[in-house]
């Protein structure tokens, strides 16, 4: 029978990391390697003192000179794009032709750098800090009149700065806090992760969120990362929680560190295992004790364990050779015991073993002496069950299930390492159950290119 664990206030911390190489691949795919355009308009210009009117026309190409480079520094994502541009321009008309301004080539090259910092404030509104700079690698110039070059840097700088200022403002204006909050709100709801535990019970790790913290975007040597911690009430139940969206809490700050996630599950050892262990140490063994009437010997035939509200009950069947009796006398006694957990050795031992109340008699007092002095001491010394194999089995099982994206709603945790720690014992009627704390570090490896392709319409 599936047994639920108590509800715990937990913190599930997860770190998501994105390779810069993945971002480069995404940028290479989404940003065209070159862009061309052309146009025309009516204009009048003074050229060496002459007013020239006509239709100005132009065509140009902006091309990436090499691969986009993405790195991180001081929590800024730095995007370097080497570019060159070339084209020709001129004014139609006879005067323009005479002045040789009807067809002039222009070109130049620069390295543009975008420094981008992303954050989210306590009201769940994203903020975007951008710094855009560039350096000329080939001075912009215009070829005019038989090889005369005209330096266009001042005019080009002015035009580029104007465009960059507009780009920074439009980037900030593009953030819609309400839509972002609505998207988060839709996902702010209870979550249920199906688990298959060693006793073949279908259970669910139910997570009821009640708090959230965020580290901000952090930069590492080869990855871009962020950490978030979900405060939640967690429990393992045989049923799932309703997944209706909840009210968003205020967003708080957390450290950027490997994710630490904890929850509790139950594992069980059947009392038949403990009975077999007790049988191994006691069955067939003979215990003797002297009494005023003579020597008494007790042979243990079997030990059967079961649960009681306060611990364990041992049904011990024996045969005793008593003074004055020719044949062995069969009998049964009941012992009570407390299972005691040793979390360090991952073992359970029996302590506080005592005989149940019986009628007072000289014969019984003699038998009780045998049990108290010999049999109980033997049980307390040697009756030990090792839960290590069960814990290893549970750990391996959970690692496999947490690495399965079909169970985790598509989240890719990679290959998480799971540690299981014994916390307490829960005697049941047919099993000895142990409450186990599960600890794991969950780093979500984000395949940003794949995720982007799923959401972009082409």
N, C-alpha and C positions, 0 to 999 in steps of 0.2 A: 504494500500500500504506500502511495506517495505521501510524504509528510513535508509540510511547508516549513520554511525557516522564518524566524521573526523578522519584522521589518527593521532595517538598520538605516541610519543616516550615513550616507557614504559620499565619497568624492571620487568621481571617475575622471581621471586626467588623461588627456590624449594629446600627443604632439603630431602635427601634420607637417610633412616635409616634401618639398618639390625640388628636383634637380634643376640647376641652372641649364644643364644640357637639354632638358625637356623644354624649358622656356625658349631656348635658342631655336630648337626644332620647330616649335609652334610659331615663333616670330618669322622664321624663314618661310614657313608655309603660308602664313596669313598676310605678310607684307610683300607686295610685288617686288621683284628684283629691279624693275624699272617702271617709270611712269612717263608717258609722253602727252603733250597737249599742244594746241595751236589756237590762234585767234587773230582778230583784227578789229580796228576801230579808227574812226576819223580823228585826225590830229593836225595841229600846226606847231612847228618847232622852229626856233631860231638856230641856224647852223652857220657858224663863222660870219654872223651879221646878216644873213639872209633868212627871210621867213619862208619856210617850206611847209606847204600844206598838202595833205594827201591821206591815203589810207595806210595806217601803220599795221604791219602784220608781223607775226612771230610764230615760231614753233620751237619747242625745246623738249629735251629728255632729261629726267633725273634718274640716275641709276645707282644701285648699291655697288660700291667699289670692292667690297669683300664681305665676309660673313659677319652677321650681327654678333656682338659679344655682350654677354650678360653676366654680371658679377654682383657681389654684395659688399657693402661697407657701411659701418655705423648704422645699421638697420635701414639703409637706403638700398633699393634695387637700382643698379647702374646699368643702363643700356647704351652701348656705343654702336653707332651706325655710320660707317664710312660711306660717303656719297660723292658723286661727281655729277656735274650738269653740263650740258652742251646744247647748242642750237644756233639758229640764225634769226635775224630780225632785219627789218628795213621799211622804207616808206615808198609806196608806189608813186610813180610820176617821173616826168622828164627831168625836172630840176634835181630830184633826189638821185636820179641815175647819174647826172653829171657830177654831183657831189659825192658820188659813190656811197650813198647811205641807203641804197635800195636793197643791198644784200650784205650783211655783216655777221660774221661768226662770233659767238661768245662761248666761254667755257670757264670752268673753275672746279675746285674740289674742296670738301671739308669733312671733318669728323664731328658728327653731332652726338652729344651726350645728354641723356635724360636720366635724372636722379629722381626716383619715385619712392615715397614713403606712404604706406597705407596704415590707417588705424581706425578704430571704432570707439566712439565715446560712450559714456554710461547710459545714454538714451538710445543706444543702438543706431547711431547715425554714422556711416562711414565718412572718414575725412581723408583727403588725398593731398599730400604735399609734393609739389613738383618743382624741380630746378632743371632748366634746360640751358645748356651752353653748347658752344661749337668752336672749332678752331679751323682756320683755313689751312689746307695742305697744299693747295694750288690757288694763288691769288686770282680772284675773278677778273677777267679782262675781256675787252671787245676789240676785235681786229677791224681796223678802218683805214681806208686809203692806203693801199699798197703796203700793207704790213705794219702800219702804225697801230700800236696797242694802246687802248684807253683803259686805265685802271678803274674798275667799277666797285672797289671794295666799300667805299663810304656809302654809296647808294645801296649796295647789296646788304651791308650790315644793318642799315636803317630798315630796309624792307623785311629782313629776317627777324629782327627784334620785334617789329610790329606783329608779325605772324606768330612768333613764339608767345608773346604776351596774350594774344587772342586765344592761342591753343591752351595755355595754362588756365585762363578764365573759363573757357568752354569745358575743359576737363572737370573743374570743380563744379560748374553748374550742372554737369551731366549726372551728378549723384542725386538720386531721389531718396531721401531718408524714409519717407513713408512707404515706398514700394519695398525698400530693403527690409524694414521692420515687418511688413506684411508677409514677406517671404520667410523670414525667421519665425514669425508667429505661427505660420502654418505647420512648421516642424516642431514647435515647442509643445510636445505632448508626451504621454507615456510611451515607452518602448518595451517590446517583448522579444527576448532572444530565446529560441527553443534550445533546450539542453537535453541530452540523453545521458543520464547518470548510470553508474555501474550496476545498480539494481534493476536496470531496464525500465525505470519510470520515466515517462515523458513529462518533463517539468519545464518551467519558463523562468528565466531571469527577468523579473519585472522591474523596470526603472521608472520612477515617478520624479521628474525633474522639479527642483524648487530653487535653484540658484545657478549662476553661470559667471565664470571669470575668463579673462582673455589676456594673453601676454603681449599682444601687438605682433606685427610681423617682424621677425628677427632674421638676420643674415648670418650664414655660416660660410665656411670656405667653399663648399661645393653645392650647398643647398640653401633654399629659402624656406623658412619654417615659421610655424606659429603653434602656440600651445593653448589649449583651453581646458578648463575644469568644469565638469558638470556636477553640481551638488544635487543629490537625489536620494529619495528613499528607495532602497533596494531590498528585494526579497525573492526567494525562489518558491514559486507556487505551482500548483497543478493547473491553474487557470490563468488566462491573460487579462491584463487591465484594459479598460476601454481607452482607445487612443484618440480622445477628443483634445483639440488644442487648448492650452492653458494660457493664462495671462503672463506676459513677459516680465521677468524680474529686472531690476537694475543691473547693468553690466559692471562687474568689478574687475580688478587687476589680479593677475597671477604670474608666477615666474615661468620663464621658458626653460623647461627641463623635460627629460623623458617622462612619458605618461605613467602615472601610477594608478592602477585601478584595483579595487577590492570588492569582493562580495562573498557571501556565505552559501555553502551547500551542505547537504547531509550525505554521509556515506554510512553503510551498515555492514556489520559483521554478524552473521547468523549465530545464534547461541549454540547451534550444532558445532560451530568451529571451536568455541570455548569449551563445550562439553568434550569434544575430541581431545583438546589439549589437556583438560583435567584428567580424562581417562588415561592419557599417555603417561602421566606422572603417578596416578593412583591405582588404576584398575589392576587387580591381581596382587597388589602389595599387601603385606601383612604388618600390622602395627601391634605391639605388645606393651602391656603395662601391668605392674604388680599391684595387687590389692590385698586387703586383710583376709579375703577368702581364698586367695591364690592368684595365679597368673591369668590375665585376660588377653586374648588376641583377637584382632578385628581384621578381616580381609575385605577390601573394597571390591565390589562387583561392577558398579557403574556409577557415573555421575552425569546428571542431566540438569542443564541450566535453563532458567526462564526469567522473565522480567517481573518486577513488582514496582509499585509506585515509588519506592525509595531506593531501588537498586536491583540486585540480583537475588534469586533464590536457587539453591542447589539441592536437588533431590539426590541423596546419596543412599544407594542400596548396598548392604553389607551382610556378611555372615560372621557371627562371633562365637568363639570357643570360650565357654564360661566354666568356672569351677563348679563341679557337681553335675555337669551336663555332658552326656556322652556324644551327642550329635551337635553340629554347629547350629546356632539359632539365627535364622534370617531376620533382617530388620531394615527399616528405612528411617533416616533422619533428614531433617531439613535444616540447611544452613543458609543464613542470609549474609550478603557481602556488598561492599561498595566498590564499584569499578573506579579505579583511580588512573587518571591520564598523566603520562609523562610526555609532554610535547617535544622535549629535546630528543628522546630516543624513539618517539613515535610508537610507543607501546602502551598497553593497558594492563594493569595488575589488579589483583583482588586484595582489598584491605578490609579491616573491621569485620572479619569473618566471625560469626557467632552461631551457636546452636539456638534453635527455636525453643520456646518454653515446652517442657515436658513434665509429666508427673514425677514427683520426687520419690526415689526408691534407692535402696542400696545398690541394686544391680545397675540402674541407670547412672548413678553417680560414678560407678566404675567405668562404664562405657564412655561417659562424658569426659572422664580424665584422659582416656585414650584419644578422643577427638581433639580436646583442647590442647593437650601437650604434644601430640604427634601429627595428627592428620591436618589440623588447621594450620600448624606451622609449616607443614610441607606445601600446602596450597598457597600460602602467602609468599613462600620463597620461590616457588617454581611456576605457579600458574600465571603465565604472561602471554598476551597475544600481541604479535607484531603487526601493526597496521601499515607499515612501510610499503609493502607491495600494493595494497589498496590505494594508497596515496599516489604512488607512481602511476598506477593505472588511471586514476582520476586526472592527474596532471597531463598525461599523454593524450587522454580523450579530449580534455578541454582545449589543449593546444591545437589539436586537429580541427575542432569545431569553431574556434575563434579565427582560424585561418581560412575558413570556408566562407567566401563572400555571399553564397546563397543563404547563409544563416544570418549574416550581419548586415543585411540590406545593402549589399554592394560595397561596403567599406573594406578597403584592403589593409589589413593589419600586418601583412607580411607573415613572418613566422614567430609569433609571440612566445616567449618563455613564461611558463606558468609555475608558480610556487604555491604549494598547498601546506597549510599549517593547522595542526589539530588545536582546537580551542576548548571544547567541552564535550561531555558525553551525555547522551539522552537515552536511558534504558527504555526499551519498548517491550511489548509482550513477547515477540519472537526474535527480536534483533537487538543488538547493542548499536545504537546510532551515534555517530560522532559529528559534531558541528565543525566544519572545516572552513577556514578563511582562505580564500583564493586571492593571490596577489599576482598581478602581471603588469608589464609595461607595454602599452599600446602606442606604437608610432604608426600613424596612417601614412602610407606612401601614396601620394596623390599622382595618378597618371594624368597630368594636366592636359596633355595633348588629346587623349581619348575623351576626357570629360568635355573639353571645349568643342570637339567635333560633334558630340551628342546634342549640344545645345545651339549650335550655329546652323542656321538654314542657309543652304547654298543655292 
